[in-house]
Amino acid sequence: MMIALMALYLALLFSLVWLGLIRFNAFWKASPLIVLLLLNILLFIPMGWGAPQGKALVYRNAVSIVPNVSGEVVEVPTIPNKALRHGDVLFRIDATPYDAQVRGIEAQLKLSTTRLSQMTTLFERDAGRAFDVEQRQSEVDQLRAQLEAARWNLDKTTVRAPADGYVTNVALRSGARVGNTSASPVMAFIDTSSTHIAVEIAQIDARYIAPGQEVEIAFKFVPGQSSRARWKASCRRWRRGRPRYPEKPSCRRASPRCRSSPVSRSTTSSLPKRFRPAPPARRPSSPITSRSAT
C-alpha cells in the first residue's frame, strides 16, 4: 500500500511538472521524502499499532470417504466440485446380499417368536419348563440384535454426504469394488459448513489481541470487500533454538576426564535447583601411616 501511494504521488508530481503547472524547485524535489514521512506518521504507524496484520490462511476440513460396508458400486450420481447438501447421495453399493441377510434374519426371528409364544403357553399351563422359555427368549433377543445390525448394513450401502460441501478427485465408477478399510478411501469430501482462518501476527503486535475481539478480513482476490469476524484463540509459535534453561551436564561414559571436568559456580548458581549438578561426594580421610626402614 505504501508503494502504491508513493507511486501515485510521484506520477502526479511528474505530470504537474511536465505540464508546467509547478516549478521543480528544491521544495518539490524534497516533497517525496516529506510525503513518505507524513504517511508513516499519520497512516502506517497508527495502522500497524491499532490494526495488526499478517499472512492469512483459509482452510477447511477434508473428510476421507470410506464406506462402512464392502461390495460392488452400482451408481455414482455425484459430480466433482459440485455443491452438495447434507444427506445427498455420493454413491451406492449393490445391496442384494445385505437385503437377503435382512430377510433371512427376519424369517428366523418370526419362527423364534412363534416358538417363544408356544413355550410361554405351555409354561403357563404347567406343561413346560421355565428354562425353555428363557432359552427361546434369549434366541429372540439375539436375532433382534442381528436384525438391527443387518438393517444398518443395508442402509449403509447408500453412502451420503456427511455435511454441506463438495467432493474432489472422483475416480470412482460403476463396477468398481470398494472395501470398508480405512486405508483405502474412495474420494475426498470438503466440508464447507465451517471455514477456518489462521493469521500470522508478529510477536510485538500479539499483546494487543485477545479472544473475542472483532477483526476485519480483506483478500486480494476480492478487492474492495471486507468481512468481519471474531478472534477465537491465539496459538504461540516457537522457533527452533536453544532451550530455555541449559541442560544438566551429564556423561555418557564414566571416564575420569568427564568426571573431573570443572563447573564454574557462576554458571550453576543462576540455574534452578533441578538443573544444578549434584556436588561431588567427599572421600573419607585415612590416617597417614609410615614404615620404618629395617
N, C-alpha and C positions, 0 to 999 in steps of 0.2 A: 504493500500500500504506500509506503514511504517513497519507493522508487517511482511508482506511478504518479504521485503528486508532484515530485520534483521534475519528472519528465514533462508533465503538463505545464508546470511553471516555466521551464526552460523553453518549451515550444512557444508559449505565449510571449515571453520576453524576446525571443528571436523574431517573432512576427511583428511586434511593435517597433523593434529597431529597424527591421528591413523595410517597413512601411514609412519610416521616418517620423513616427509619432512621438518618440522619445529619443534623447541623445544618449549614446552609450558612454557615459562618463564613469568616474570611479565608483559612484554610489550604485549604479546599476550593475557594474561588474561584481561588486561585493554583495549584491542583493540575494543571489542563490544561497550564500552562506547564512545570511540573516534569516531567510525563509526556512532553511533547514533547522536553524536553532529555534525559531518560533514553533515549528511543527513538533519538535521534540519536547519543548517545554509545555506547550498548550494542548497537545493532542496525544502523542505516542507515549510519553511517560505517564500521564494520568490513565490512559487506557491499559498500559501494562500493569499499573498498580491496582486499579479498580476492576479490571476485567482480564484476568489471566487467560492466556490462550495456549494452545498446543496442538499437536497432531491428534486427529480423531480417527478412531477405527470403529466402523459399524459392522456388527456381526450378528448372525442368527444361529439358532441351534439346528444341527443336522441330525436326523434320525435314520439309522440303518434299518431298512425294512427287511425283516426276516419272518417268513410265515411260521405259524405255530404248528402246522401240520405239513406233511410232505405229500407230494403227488404230482400229477401232470397238469400243466397250465392249459386251460381251455379258452380263456378270454383275457385280453389286456386292453380295456377301454380307455385307459389314461393316456394323455399326451404330454410329452416333456415340456416343462416350463409353463404349463397352463395352470391358472389359479384353481385350487380345489377347496372345497369346504370340508369341515369335519364330518366324517362318515361316508364320504364319496368312495366309490369302488375303485381300487387300484388294479387288481387282477383277481381272477377266480381260478380255483383249483378243482379238478374233477372230484365231485362229491359222491360218486357212485359207491365206492367201498365204505365210506363213512355213513351214508344213508342205509346201506344194507346192515351195517353194525347196529344202528339205532333200531331198525325194525326187528332184528334178531333178539336184542335185549328186551324190547317191548313184548315179544311173544313169550320169552321166558318169564318175564315179570307177571304177565297175565296168568300163566299156568301156576306160578308160585303163589300168587294171590288167591287163586281158587283152592289150592291145597291148604293154605293157611285158614281159609274160611271153613273148610271141611274139618280140619283138626280142631279148630275152636269149637265147632258144633259138637263134635264127639266128646271133647273135654267137658263141656257144659252139661252133657248128659251122663257124665261119669263113665264114659266108654273109651276114653283116651287118656294119654299122659300129658302132663304139663311140659315135659321135656320136648315132646314132639311139636307142641305149639311154639315154644321158644326157638326151636331149630328152624321151623318154617318162617317165623318172624325175622330171624337173622338172615335167611336167604332173601327174603323180600327187601330188607334194608340194603343188602349188598347189591342187589340188582338195580334198585333205585339209584344208588350212588354211581354204578356203572352206566346207567342210562343218562344221568346228568352229565357225566364226562363225555359220553358218546355224542350227545347233542351239542356240547361245547365244541368238540372237534368238528362236527358238521357245520356249525356256524362259522368256525374259523377258516373254512375253505374259501370264503369270500374275504379277501384282505381289503381293509378300508383305511382311509386316511386318518392318522391319529390326531390331527389338528388341522387348522387352516394353513394352507401353504401350497407347495408345488413339488414335483418330483424332477430329478435330473438323472442323466445317464440311464435312460430307459432302454436297455438292451434285451429285455425280456420279451419273448414271443410265444405264441400259442404252440404247444407241443413240447416246450421245454419242461424239464423235470426239476423241481425245487425241493429243498430239504429244510428241516427245522433245526439246523445247526447255526449257531451264532457266527461261525467262521465264514459263512457264505451268504452275505446279504445280496438281495436281488436288485435293489435300487436304493437310491438315497432320497430322503424326503426332507425338504427345507421347511422348517416351522416358521411361519410369518405371523403367528399370533402374538409374539413378543419379540421386540427388537432391542438389542443392547448396544450401547455406545460407550467406548472406552476412550478417555482423553489423557494424553501425557502432559502433565503440568510440571513446570520447573520447581525445584525444591524451595526456592526463595518465595514463590507465589503460593505454595501449598498451605501456608499458615492462614491465608485468607479464605480458605474453602472449608465448609462444614456440611455434613449431611443435612438435607432439607432445603438447601438454598436453590433458588431458581437460576437456571442457566439459559443462555441463548446460543443456538447452534446454527451455523451457516456452512454451506457446502459450495464448492466451486462449480459443480455441475448443475446447481440450481441458483444462478446469480440473482441477487435482489430479493431473495426469500430467506427467511429465518424461522426456526422452530423453537419453541420454548419447552423446557424440560425441567426436571428437578434432580439435583445431585443426590445419589443414593448412598455411596460409600467410597472411601478412599483406601487405596492399597499401596503401600510403600514398595519401592523397587530398589534393591540393593545391588551395587556393582561388586564384581569380584575384586578382592584385595586382601589386605592383611586382616586378621581377626581383631575384634575389639580389644581383647586382652592377650598379651603374649602367652603362648602355651607353656605349660610346665615342662622344664627341661627333663629329658629322660634319655636313657641309654639303651639302645637295642642289645648291645653286647656288654657284659660286665667286664670291661677292660680297665686296667689300672689308670690309663690315661684319661678315660672318661670319668672315672670316679674321683680323680684328683683335680678335675677342672674347676678353677675358682669361679665363684659367682659374686659379683660386687653387691654390697649392701644397699647401695643407692638404687639398684635395679629392682631388687626383691622387696624393698620396703614400700615401694609405691604400688605393688600389686595387692589384690585381695588375698585373704588368708588361704583360700582354696587353691590359688595359683602359686603360692610360695613353696619352694623346695624344702624338704624336711632337713633339719640340722643333722650334720654327721654325728654318728654315735662315738662317744668317748671310750677309749680303751683303758681298762684298769691298769693303774701304775704298779709295777712289780719292783720289789726291793733289789738294790744292786748288790750282787754277790761277787766276791773276789777269791781267787785261789792263790795260795802262796806257792812259789816255785820250790820244788823239792830237789 
